Amino acid sequence: MSLPPQSTLQFTPDLRICRLLNGMWQVSGAHGRIDPAAAVRNMFDYLEAGFTTWDLADHYGPAEDFIGEFRRQLTAARGVEALSSLQAFTKWVPRPGRMTRRIVEDNITRSLRRMEVETLDLLQFHWWEYDDPAYLDALTFLAQLRDEGKIRHLALTNFDTRHLKTIDEHGIRIVSNQVQYSLIDRRPEVHMVPFCQEHGVHLLTYGTVCGGLLSEHYLGQPEPGYRVLNTASLQKYKQMIDAWGGWGLFQELLGVLKQVADKHQVSIANVAVRSILDRPAVAGVIVGVRLGVADHHAENARVFDFTLDDEDRAHIQAVLDKSQDLYRAIGDCGDEYRG
Ligand SMILES: NC(=O)c1ccc[n+]([C@@H]2O[C@H](COP(=O)([O-])OP(=O)(O)OC[C@H]3O[C@@H](n4cnc5c(N)ncnc54)[C@H](OP(=O)(O)O)[C@@H]3O)[C@@H](O)[C@H]2O)c1
């Protein structure tokens, strides 16, 4: 199997990515036990199928080490040239506090070492406390490290539009912001998408399949209790569904998505992902991968085999129109992380 040309996107002049990124929060331990050897073996399956782009973070358990080990094994099997076929986007999620060049550089050096790279393809920066303006210091030092060649491109995760604008006004070049964006959580559409379109910032999205809740598996099922939802991801997005409109409305959405999926001979998850991939400013959708445990890549590849038409979009929109406004309930992108 190989993915069609429309599966890739020129993300930056020097980086071409797969528009379905492999998300590695799922190896952190919060989603069940992961066997490292099986996980790295499974990474070869993704690469071979054309899923070349990985999303990870310094705090996703062994994720950065898995990239390092994968690169070692890939070099041994296929030579050093094979490394140019993969892209690994990590994050730095520091504890709030004073930011010095030393603190920033030490953390970037740790990621470089763990991933066994000389340059980080993309460093996505998270900040917990907008009241603490030290995020601008951190980003200034990160921009210096980028200019010195330790980071190829600087990005953000979970920043709201107001602070993305502040960063832009400080002249710090940002290529992307990673945010929650799905048929359930459409908060980015209020301010973030227009800003990104205007300023040439890409969005990378997560939560787009709601941990697997947006799939046939939950269609026609009674509301699951939290003990049944056995990954951190399922629990996180079940809460979003509760705030969005509850299990009854969610079943209505699954029903409509199933009709659309049947029409195109694809799956509910395919329709959920396609719906977001088609939105303006969205460069890629990150789908979490429980490496060595569960593998949906063959099914997810089908997202590149069909297009949604106006009738499909209208049917889906009719259900979405009945939901709560999560922007009013929660706020802008990332506000759920900031009390
Ligand atoms: N920046 C942030 O704050 C942030 C937050 C969350 C996530 N992320 C990133 O986004 C990635 C995705 O994480 P997420 O929590 O948002 O999870 P997600 O992508 O919404 O859900 C991933 C889960 O969906 C299920 N799934 C995938 N394809 C499927 C299909 N075709 N049919 C049925 N089920 C399917 C799988 O469940 P099973 O494994 O159970 O089969 C998989 O583990 C993370 O790994 C991380 O890289 C970033």
The ligand as an ORCA input file, in Angstrom:
! r2SCAN-3c Opt
* xyz 0 1
  N      -1.121     19.445     21.930
  C      -1.910     18.815     22.765
  O      -2.256     19.325     23.833
  C      -2.420     17.466     22.405
  C      -3.457     16.890     23.142
  C      -3.926     15.647     22.749
  C      -3.338     15.007     21.678
  N      -2.322     15.566     20.982
  C      -1.665     14.904     19.843
  O      -2.683     14.314     19.055
  C      -2.506     12.901     18.995
  C      -3.860     12.263     18.942
  O      -4.344     12.113     20.253
  P      -5.849     12.245     20.667
  O      -5.925     12.092     22.112
  O      -6.407     13.457     20.052
  O      -6.494     10.948     20.057
  P      -7.284     10.683     18.712
  O      -6.387     10.832     17.572
  O      -8.550     11.462     18.733
  O      -7.648      9.157     18.953
  C      -6.700      8.161     18.765
  C      -7.376      6.822     18.927
  O      -8.460      6.742     18.024
  C      -8.657      5.411     17.665
  N      -8.727      5.336     16.193
  C      -7.847      5.818     15.288
  N      -8.254      5.552     14.045
  C      -9.423      4.878     14.155
  C     -10.333      4.316     13.233
  N     -10.132      4.413     11.923
  N     -11.422      3.673     13.724
  C     -11.641      3.575     15.041
  N     -10.813      4.084     15.973
  C      -9.708      4.739     15.529
  C      -7.512      4.589     18.197
  O      -7.986      3.919     19.365
  P      -7.454      2.447     19.799
  O      -5.997      2.610     19.944
  O      -8.168      2.259     21.097
  O      -7.866      1.498     18.727
  C      -6.481      5.651     18.577
  O      -5.694      5.277     19.650
  C      -1.661     12.569     20.215
  O      -0.953     11.372     20.070
  C      -0.751     13.761     20.255
  O       0.274     13.591     19.298
  C      -1.861     16.792     21.345
*
